[in-house]
Amino acid sequence: QVQPVESGGGLVQAGGSLRLSCVVSGSIFSDVAMGWYRQTPGNDERDLVATVLSYGTINKSDVARGRFTISRDNAKNTLTLQMNNLKPEDTAVYYCNSVPVGPFEWGQGTQVTVST
């Protein structure tokens, strides 16, 4: 099964920005809704942060609205999450996957750590 490859995480101070990227191999990327999920420390589940449909419509969770921008490039099978004004509570491992999850396995994720 296809496994997305996430990158772009790191350590940043509160108020800073990071840009996450995800590449998904194969031919079905452009046909499915994609989203960024995150798993915060001590949480067993991954929460959906933002979604972009195959034709571009975007949905965001409350934590993402006003701070995060999701985008996709179907020609490059790439999903991006621009995160601004980061807060310590945004500390998590971030994953990309389809919405709902199905065609792809979970990748390794990328760690985002926001310090005070």
C-alpha positions as CSV (number, residue, x, y, z in Angstrom):
1,Q,0.0,0.0,0.0
2,V,1.1,3.6,-0.6
3,Q,2.6,5.4,2.4
4,P,2.7,9.2,2.4
5,V,6.0,10.9,3.2
6,E,5.7,13.9,5.4
7,S,8.5,16.5,6.0
8,G,9.0,20.1,7.3
9,G,8.5,19.7,11.0
10,G,10.9,21.0,13.6
11,L,11.3,23.1,16.7
12,V,10.0,26.6,16.6
13,Q,9.2,29.3,19.2
14,A,5.6,30.3,19.9
15,G,4.5,32.8,17.2
16,G,6.7,31.2,14.6
17,S,5.8,29.5,11.4
18,L,6.4,26.1,9.7
19,R,5.5,24.7,6.3
20,L,4.8,21.0,6.2
21,S,4.9,19.0,3.0
22,C,3.6,15.6,2.1
23,V,4.3,13.6,-1.1
24,V,2.1,10.6,-2.1
25,S,3.1,8.3,-4.9
26,G,0.6,6.8,-7.3
27,S,-2.2,7.9,-9.5
28,I,-5.1,8.3,-7.2
29,F,-3.9,11.3,-5.2
30,S,-5.7,13.8,-7.4
31,D,-9.0,11.9,-7.0
32,V,-9.3,11.9,-3.2
33,A,-9.8,14.4,-0.5
34,M,-6.6,14.9,1.5
35,G,-6.1,16.2,5.0
36,W,-3.5,16.9,7.6
37,Y,-4.0,15.1,10.9
38,R,-2.1,15.5,14.2
39,Q,-1.5,13.4,17.2
40,T,-0.7,15.4,20.3
41,P,1.3,14.0,23.3
42,G,-0.7,11.6,25.4
43,N,-3.4,11.3,22.8
44,D,-4.0,7.9,21.2
45,E,-5.9,9.3,18.3
46,R,-5.1,11.5,15.3
47,D,-7.2,14.6,15.0
48,L,-8.1,16.0,11.6
49,V,-6.8,19.6,11.3
50,A,-7.7,20.6,7.7
51,T,-9.0,19.1,4.5
52,V,-8.8,20.0,0.9
53,L,-11.0,18.2,-1.6
54,S,-9.8,17.0,-4.9
55,Y,-11.1,20.1,-6.7
56,G,-9.9,22.5,-4.1
57,T,-12.6,23.2,-1.5
58,I,-11.1,23.6,1.9
59,N,-12.4,22.7,5.4
60,K,-10.6,23.6,8.6
61,S,-10.9,22.7,12.2
62,D,-11.3,25.4,14.8
63,V,-7.6,25.1,15.7
64,A,-6.5,25.7,12.1
65,R,-8.9,28.5,11.2
66,G,-7.1,31.8,10.8
67,R,-3.6,30.3,11.3
68,F,-3.1,27.3,9.0
69,T,-3.4,27.1,5.2
70,I,-3.8,23.8,3.4
71,S,-3.1,23.4,-0.3
72,R,-2.4,20.7,-2.8
73,D,-0.6,20.4,-6.1
74,N,-2.2,17.5,-8.0
75,A,0.5,17.6,-10.7
76,K,3.2,16.9,-8.1
77,N,1.1,14.7,-5.8
78,T,1.9,17.1,-3.0
79,L,0.0,18.3,0.0
80,T,1.1,21.4,2.0
81,L,0.2,22.9,5.4
82,Q,1.4,26.4,6.1
83,M,1.2,27.0,9.8
84,N,1.5,30.5,11.2
85,N,1.4,32.0,14.7
86,L,2.1,28.6,16.2
87,K,1.2,27.9,19.8
88,P,2.7,25.4,22.3
89,E,-0.5,23.4,22.1
90,D,0.2,22.8,18.4
91,T,3.0,20.5,19.5
92,A,2.2,17.1,17.8
93,V,3.2,14.7,15.2
94,Y,1.6,15.8,11.9
95,Y,0.4,13.3,9.3
96,C,-1.2,13.5,5.9
97,N,-3.7,11.1,4.7
98,S,-6.9,10.8,2.7
99,V,-10.2,11.9,4.1
100,P,-11.6,9.6,5.1
101,V,-8.6,7.3,5.6
102,G,-8.6,4.3,3.3
103,P,-6.4,4.2,0.2
104,F,-3.1,5.0,2.0
105,E,-1.3,3.7,5.0
106,W,-0.2,6.1,7.7
107,G,3.3,7.5,7.1
108,Q,5.9,8.3,9.7
109,G,4.6,11.8,10.3
110,T,6.7,14.9,11.0
111,Q,7.3,16.2,14.5
112,V,6.3,19.8,15.3
113,T,7.4,21.2,18.6
114,V,6.5,24.7,19.7
115,S,8.4,26.2,22.6
116,T,7.2,29.0,24.9
